[in-house]
Amino acid sequence: MPPTFPGTVIPGRGEGAPSAPAAPVTIQDVFAAADRLKGVARETPVHTSATLDARTGAAVFLKCETFQRAGAFKFRGAYNALALLDAEQRRAGVLTYSSGNHAQAVALAGRLLGIKTAVVMPANVPKVKAEATRGYGAEVIEYDPDREDREALAERIRRERNMTLIPPFNHPHVIAGQGTAACELIQSAGMLDLVLAPCGGGGLLSGTAVTTRALLKAARVVGVEPEGANNGTLAFRAGRIVRVEHPQTMADGLRPKALGELTFALIREHVHDMVTVSEEEIRTTLDFLWNRMKLVVEPSGAVGLAAVFHGKLPVSGKRVGVILSGGNADLQAVAEWLRAKPA
């Protein structure tokens, strides 16, 4: 069920609702996804911190997708997309490409729904991610990212095997599923002035924006990216998709070279602003989450909070919702980052 506390704005859903142009993803799609995910996805907790509020001057609500099945928000979109396949598509199986969280999410969703899955993954992906994907039952097809294009390889395999391709972010059912995290955040936290989400390919951000703009009339939605992987910010400013060929950031989940056509269109329509954060700002935010709040968050998951933690936005006196997108951290790498001294 959608949130219905005072101040919530729910678009017309009956015969008397005004007509509007068809949108690729609507709040009704998010509500439908929430129904499919009920009892399957975890309704993750929203955490607060008096120390964080004192530092920022805001009331900050952290939606902890670190506790989601497969360790990240990606399970929401993957399950929603696979659940909508027809019988023939389920028999043929699902293919995707991913370096981590979406791979694990598709593999787990496939196992739960009885659908065989295959994932194109770079050969240099952290071993723990490839092993987790295999552990959920998917076939892992490795490739050399320096010599092969993952999307071209996936398309060739899709044609050969007649499988259904479910991409990591540029898919309406994936986006609608991701939007359910914001729906739960609003249900738990109530009225918010500002909602932030990290942006890689834009699936989580666009789903968050669709949901927030529909449910909270006055709230602003802001996407956050690493400075070294800022394709979304560049695209937002330029009004066209911009590619960043070699994104450089510790936030490995935010390294797609560009937004998708669908996510770009939704971000342009529903997102108010985009900001970037430095590697040091990500690291110190990660340090706070691990050491002060005892939350195991991966670098990508800390990016949204980094913008609040380091004053990239005016938040004093506001109620701020932030999605911590995942917790599939490379523990050895994070330990090294947390030991590092500021530059």
PAROLUM-651052 format. One line per field, with one value per residue (C-alpha): x, y, z negated. Coordinates in Angstrom, 3 decimals, m for minus. Each point is the difference from the previous one (the first is absolute). Last residue first. Example, Ala and Ser with C-alpha at 12.3 -4.5 7.8 and 13.67 -1.06 7.14 Angstrom:
BEGIN
east	[13.670;m1.370]
north	[m1.060;m3.440]
up	[m7.140;m0.660]
***
This chain:
BEGIN
east	[45.245;m2.051;1.555;m0.711;m1.050;m3.620;1.052;2.135;m2.829;m2.372;2.280;0.227;m3.746;m1.033;m3.418;m3.366;m1.921;m2.397;m1.965;0.099;m3.004;m0.126;m3.063;0.369;m2.283;1.223;1.225;3.442;0.119;1.730;1.821;3.639;0.449;2.413;m2.321;m2.910;1.849;1.754;m3.408;m0.740;3.446;m0.052;m1.646;2.566;2.773;m1.569;m1.902;0.405;m1.828;1.471;m1.276;3.253;2.709;m1.549;m2.239;2.495;2.910;m2.141;m0.691;3.744;0.720;m2.728;1.231;3.567;m1.097;m1.667;m3.733;m2.221;m3.348;m3.133;m3.159;m3.794;m0.661;m3.414;0.009;3.716;0.462;m2.830;1.419;3.510;m1.264;m1.754;2.867;2.462;2.506;3.623;3.358;m1.289;2.347;m2.283;0.165;3.789;m0.133;3.810;m0.096;1.382;m2.345;1.830;m2.220;m2.232;m2.903;m2.461;m3.736;m1.599;m1.323;3.525;m0.388;m1.821;2.330;3.097;m1.532;m0.920;3.449;1.720;2.247;3.172;m1.848;m2.044;m3.748;m3.027;m3.554;m2.308;m3.770;m1.826;m3.128;m3.020;m2.555;1.020;m1.596;0.306;3.311;1.426;m0.984;1.164;3.197;0.858;m0.545;2.205;2.712;0.000;0.212;2.397;2.946;2.159;m1.887;m0.140;m3.298;m1.093;m3.422;m0.703;m2.821;m1.402;m3.415;m0.329;3.092;m1.427;m2.464;2.370;2.869;m2.269;m1.015;3.637;1.016;m2.950;1.498;2.607;m2.766;m1.387;3.483;0.514;m3.432;0.721;3.441;3.217;1.471;1.878;m1.214;m2.519;0.637;m2.434;1.657;m0.119;3.293;1.953;m1.809;0.524;3.646;0.652;m1.853;2.004;3.280;m1.035;m1.077;3.201;2.338;3.160;3.724;0.789;m3.071;1.268;m3.023;m1.427;m3.285;m1.408;m2.845;m2.405;m0.941;0.050;3.474;1.176;m0.861;1.584;3.186;0.213;m0.482;2.538;2.606;0.051;m0.652;3.115;m1.581;m2.772;m3.490;m2.632;m2.731;m2.130;m3.305;m2.319;m3.488;m1.567;m1.461;2.119;3.128;m0.524;m0.437;3.247;1.971;m1.545;0.934;3.525;0.701;m1.679;2.362;3.281;1.686;m3.142;m1.327;m3.319;m1.583;m3.299;m1.384;m1.726;m2.636;m0.736;m0.430;m2.517;m1.977;m0.267;2.439;m1.411;1.618;3.412;m0.336;m1.305;2.671;2.810;m1.349;m0.330;3.155;2.081;m0.588;3.045;1.308;m1.337;m3.223;m0.153;1.812;2.426;m3.137;0.121;m2.255;1.803;m2.145;1.720;m1.552;2.187;2.617;2.643;2.370;m2.729;m2.209;2.884;0.810;m3.664;m0.029;m2.943;m0.709;m2.775;m0.375;m0.388;m3.339;1.546;m0.931;m2.210;m2.960;m1.178;2.150;m2.858;m2.179;2.879;0.456;m3.642;0.434;3.108;m1.860;m2.833;2.622;0.834;2.757;0.159;m2.566;m3.262;m1.102;m2.593;m3.765;m1.555;m1.182;m3.793;0.064;2.268;3.712;0.596;3.534;0.811;1.198;1.048;m0.486;m1.650;1.172;m1.164;3.074;m0.627;m1.240]
north	[13.553;m1.278;m3.005;m3.521;m2.631;0.154;m0.436;m3.066;m1.611;0.766;m1.830;m3.084;m0.032;0.241;1.426;m1.376;2.370;1.802;3.100;2.150;2.081;3.437;1.811;3.542;1.939;3.582;2.460;0.250;m1.884;2.385;m2.394;m1.038;0.243;m2.881;m2.444;0.893;m0.700;m2.980;m1.484;m0.665;m1.490;m2.468;m2.863;0.156;m0.361;m3.179;0.284;m2.158;2.130;0.311;3.594;1.498;m2.221;m1.320;2.933;2.643;m1.631;m0.304;3.728;0.611;m2.147;1.521;3.503;m1.081;m1.401;3.303;0.669;1.056;1.778;m0.412;2.109;0.050;m3.518;m0.816;0.749;m0.005;m3.075;m1.811;0.719;m1.017;m3.240;m0.945;0.863;m1.749;2.000;m0.216;m1.682;m2.164;0.328;0.524;m3.505;0.243;2.927;0.148;2.359;0.484;0.015;m0.791;0.861;2.630;0.188;2.896;m0.367;3.341;3.047;1.251;0.526;m3.273;m1.859;1.287;m0.911;m3.467;m0.664;0.916;m2.973;1.674;2.583;m2.766;0.368;1.320;0.439;2.561;m0.119;2.978;m0.476;2.302;m2.369;m3.097;m3.164;0.411;1.895;m2.508;m3.080;1.180;1.358;m3.192;m2.054;2.405;m0.024;m3.774;m0.688;2.840;m1.837;1.007;2.418;0.102;1.041;3.105;1.092;3.526;1.660;m3.206;m0.771;m3.396;m2.013;m3.527;0.316;2.365;m2.481;m2.863;1.842;0.991;m3.676;m0.837;2.143;m2.680;m2.326;2.603;0.553;m3.720;m0.272;2.982;m1.224;2.018;m0.963;m3.318;m1.474;m2.888;m1.899;m2.784;m3.131;m1.285;m1.856;1.280;3.340;0.661;m1.082;2.577;2.694;m0.760;0.307;3.345;1.256;m1.196;1.629;m2.078;0.725;1.881;m1.417;m3.574;m2.292;m2.505;m1.858;m0.853;m2.560;0.920;m2.174;2.343;m1.296;0.867;3.634;m0.163;m1.470;2.738;2.672;m1.490;m0.303;3.741;0.575;m0.373;m2.424;2.494;m1.488;m1.188;m1.626;m3.044;m0.922;m2.991;0.849;m1.829;3.152;m0.004;m1.095;2.615;2.731;m1.108;0.052;3.294;1.610;m1.413;1.383;3.296;0.374;m0.841;0.693;m0.322;m1.350;m1.806;m3.134;m1.607;m3.433;m1.655;m1.671;3.265;1.814;m2.597;0.201;3.799;2.289;2.446;m1.701;0.415;3.787;0.373;m2.330;1.937;3.389;m0.804;m2.112;2.975;1.787;m1.787;m2.890;m3.013;0.479;3.522;0.870;2.434;1.586;2.106;3.001;2.670;2.768;3.304;2.717;2.954;2.201;m2.033;m0.889;m0.128;m2.207;m2.379;m0.254;m0.584;m2.854;m1.424;m3.373;m1.018;m3.771;m2.166;m1.434;m3.223;m1.202;m3.075;0.524;2.974;0.305;m0.471;2.552;2.486;m0.434;0.917;3.126;0.936;m0.466;2.186;2.629;0.137;m1.347;0.502;2.836;0.124;3.585;1.210;m0.356;1.511;m2.507;m0.448;m3.655;m0.938;0.086;3.716;0.751;m0.490;3.069;m0.632;2.971;m1.909;m3.656;m2.277;m2.013;m2.451;m3.537]
up	[m1.660;m2.918;m1.793;1.224;m2.547;1.164;3.610;m0.817;m1.958;2.877;2.440;m2.224;m0.649;3.652;m0.789;1.011;m2.270;2.285;1.011;m3.105;1.030;m1.606;m1.350;m1.321;m2.313;0.089;m2.638;1.547;3.304;2.424;2.361;0.435;m3.763;m0.521;m1.765;2.290;3.260;m1.592;m0.884;3.663;0.630;m2.901;1.915;2.773;m2.603;m1.444;m3.275;m3.105;m2.571;m3.509;m0.295;m1.281;1.488;3.192;0.948;m1.116;1.870;3.135;m0.233;m0.331;3.065;2.182;m0.815;0.766;3.363;0.820;0.171;2.899;0.221;2.150;m0.188;0.108;1.266;1.549;3.719;0.774;m2.195;1.760;3.465;m1.054;m1.554;3.239;2.340;m2.286;m2.016;1.039;m0.616;m2.825;m2.999;m3.002;m1.490;m0.277;m2.430;m0.380;2.966;3.494;2.980;3.251;2.962;m1.575;2.440;0.123;0.672;0.854;m1.871;m0.679;m3.760;m0.674;2.372;m1.806;m3.369;1.248;1.492;m3.267;m0.676;m1.292;m2.091;m1.621;0.572;m1.909;1.255;m1.576;m0.479;m1.524;m2.079;0.405;1.507;m1.884;1.362;3.770;0.001;m2.457;1.972;3.420;m1.542;m1.862;3.150;1.980;m2.667;m0.435;3.724;0.814;1.550;m2.929;m2.235;m3.789;m1.588;m1.868;m1.244;m1.285;m1.921;m1.459;m1.508;m1.591;m0.913;0.249;2.892;1.786;m0.245;1.076;3.189;0.559;m0.003;2.283;2.764;0.710;1.156;2.382;1.449;0.642;1.616;2.254;1.166;0.327;m3.379;m0.159;3.299;0.094;3.255;0.812;1.396;3.577;m0.536;3.002;0.114;m3.706;0.244;2.737;m1.948;m3.149;1.897;1.493;m3.433;m1.650;2.495;0.373;m0.049;m3.203;m1.773;0.555;m0.309;m2.471;0.426;m3.437;m0.010;m2.784;m2.986;m2.993;m0.837;3.503;m0.654;m3.459;1.474;2.629;m2.646;m2.446;2.750;0.596;3.731;2.163;2.495;0.709;m0.425;2.512;m2.084;0.786;m1.600;m0.130;m1.246;m2.960;m1.525;m3.184;1.872;2.680;m2.610;m1.648;3.259;1.079;m3.334;0.002;3.450;m0.857;m2.960;1.700;3.301;2.082;3.278;0.265;1.444;m0.904;0.827;2.952;m2.197;m1.798;3.305;1.159;m3.245;0.019;m1.786;m2.569;m3.013;1.649;0.135;m3.546;m1.351;1.669;m1.015;m3.699;m0.191;1.151;m3.313;m1.418;m2.092;1.904;m1.978;m1.426;m3.228;1.653;1.401;m3.164;0.525;m2.031;m1.496;m0.763;m2.166;0.885;m1.662;1.831;m2.841;m2.658;2.189;0.665;m3.707;m0.869;2.512;1.934;1.621;2.409;0.159;3.105;1.048;1.258;3.474;0.325;m2.344;2.030;3.119;2.446;m1.848;m0.121;3.760;0.537;m2.150;2.006;3.291;m1.361;m0.826;3.677;2.237;3.790;m0.211;2.013;0.603;m2.497;m0.487;m3.095;m2.610;m0.193;1.047;m2.882;m0.879;m0.454;m1.139;m3.696;m1.879;m3.571;m2.287;m2.816;m0.131;2.810;0.968;2.849;m0.706]
***
